[in-house]
Amino acid sequence: MSAQAERHEADEHVVLGKLTSPYGVKGWLKVYSHTSPMEGILDYAEWVVRQGESLQRYRLAQGRRHGKGLVARLEGCDTREAAEALAGAEILLPKSALPELPRGDYYWHELEGLTVVTRDGAVLGQVQYLFETGANDVLVVKGDPDGEPAAIDDRERLLPFLPDEVIVAVEPEAGRMTVEWDPAF
């Protein structure tokens, strides 16, 4: 597969987690999951594993909760050495395999990259990433005055993802999100 084809294939995936380190001697690996609940990553029978620019498909042979985390074994990974070779790799899933969400709900990857604009038309920047606080999710929005469209400044803003309070409209097809937010804040 060419590097360009691999990049295109990687764009069609979402990162679900990471294989962190070997666990035991029979090919098991510790898994860091981005899914909520964390065990949700084990619901997918096939994982795409990315190491650098390389993508490889694996079937999940076994997986379970272990202490405060998860461990898993992939088909064909039966030794500690094989597990060591996969340590540090990202676990991907084709976006097309994600369950459809109810109208008005979004996966984080759908929000990342959206241009954030106030009701008054001021461009605050683009959503870089999101994180959880417990009370609500938070958007990290970074401005770029030289970007397209140009932001009002180069500040990084943290906006709570609160529909009907802060978030006025989300339009992934248009690449934008409208917010009720004072640009000075």
Secondary structure, DSSP 8 states (H G I E B T S, - for coil): --HHHHHHHHHTEEEEEEEEEEETTTTEEEEEE-SSSGGGGGG-SEEEEEETTEEEEEEEEEEEEETTEEEEEETT--SHHHHHHHTT-EEEEEGGGS----TT---HHHHTT-EEEETT--EEEEEEEEEE-SSSEEEEEE--TTSSS--S-S-EEEEE--BTTTEEEEETTTTEEEE---TT-
